[in-house]
Amino acid sequence: FGEVWYYFLEDDSSNSDSEDHDTPNAFAMVSLYSQQDSVLYEDSSKTLWACGYLGSKNLCIVLVEEIKSVISMQP
């Protein structure tokens, strides 16, 4: 799971050989959460999925099309 900080488009203007330069790729800067707390998960009869927020400690860039769903992470 992750929190999207912002979205951006690829600037491929420097790659004039690209066949697909009219359609830039859309990316998201994502802050990934920690792994689930497996003890809470088991103790809750597999109904609670709790993760820790890591902020800027675990950032990655993903293609927007790789985002599969939207969820809510409660503090």
N, C-alpha and C positions, 0 to 999 in steps of 0.2 A: 504494500500500500504506500501511497505517497501523496504529498500536497503539491499541487501545481503552483509555482510562484509566478510564472509568466509564460506567454507563448511568443514565438518569433518565427520568421520565415528565413529560409536559406537564401543567401545572396550568391547566386551562381553566375553573376555577370562576368566574372573573370574567366569562366569556362565556356568559351564560345563554341567549342566542339560538342557540347552537350546537346543531344537530340531533344531533351525535355526541358530546355531552359525557360520556356514560357510558363511552366507549372512548377513553381518553387515548392520545396518540401516544407511542411509546417512542423515545428518542434515545440516541446515544452520543457522548461527547466523544472525539475521535480526534486523535492526534498523527500527522501525515502524514510519511512518509519522503521522502527526496530522489528525484529522477529516477534511473533506473538508470544504472549505469556502462556506457556503450555499448562502450567499449574492452574491458573484461573480458568482456562479453557476446559480442562478436565473436571475441575470442581463445579463448574456451572452446567454440567451435563452437555458440554459442547455447544453452548448457546452464546457465550461471551468471548469475543475475540479482542483482546486488549494488546495494544502496541504502544511503545514509547516514541515521543516526538524527538527527532534528532536535529531539527533545524538545519543550519548550514554545514553540519558535520558529515552529511551523506547526500550530496547533490549529484544528480545525473541528468543527462539530456536524452529525451525519448521522442520518437516520432509520434505526432498527435494521433495517428491512426492506430498506434499500439495501445492507447488508453481504452480499456474494455468496459469500465463502468464508473459511476460516480457514487461515492459513499459519504457518510458523515462520521467523523472521528470526534467524539465528545471529550472535552478536557476533564 
